[in-house]
Amino acid sequence: IKGYEENAVLVNAGSRHEVKYPSGISHFLEKLAFSSTAQFGSKDEILLTLEKHGGICDCQSSRDTTMFAISAEVKGLETMVNLLADVVLQPRLTAYRDNTVGLPRFSPAENVEKIDQRLLHSFLRNYYTPDRLVLAGVGVDHEQLVEYANRYLLGVTPVWGPGKLTDVDQSVSQYTGGIVKVEKDMTDVSLGPTPIPELSHIMIGLESCSFLVSTFYNHTNCFQLLIALGSAV
């Protein structure tokens, strides 16, 4: 859209890096994103800042990446980069226990009580490092983006503070294949008077290259053409 820009910080960290942590940390961080930071005291303050520039925000985590994204008017580029930097490096992680994010949606129920501020900061210290961060922009002036990245992302002490990296997972993904079957009784779950019908969901996973490989998009585009499912990969 003319006059609008999109910026995102991509982190090479996701659920696959939780080998030495309780499962669910990346999901917690995803749901806590854009809630409160050192500069922005509440989610309302963040949303008001976005609103001034016609902006929206989102955070999505996957197995190997986490993305913090903002779309807003080009004239608000510096403010948006500053906000992104604060969200990534200076999040306040003290209020999740009374939030719906504390519910065991993707994390096993037994792990919810284990995930506290100390564990979240430990994960961030180990995996939200400069060599794992990428700031990307679409529809923006490159030199301006670099200037604001240097101003708000470089030389900033993150909220989790300095410290040595510990227990960083260096394992390589091992494709094992096989069949996994999960049966779930949904007869007592319904959004209305009609119960949910009996359904079968089938997902097929194939081994592929890492998103860090330069030919990643060549592989995925080729696979999309073969299976004719658009952006399903």
Disulfide bonds with the S-S distance in Angstrom:
none
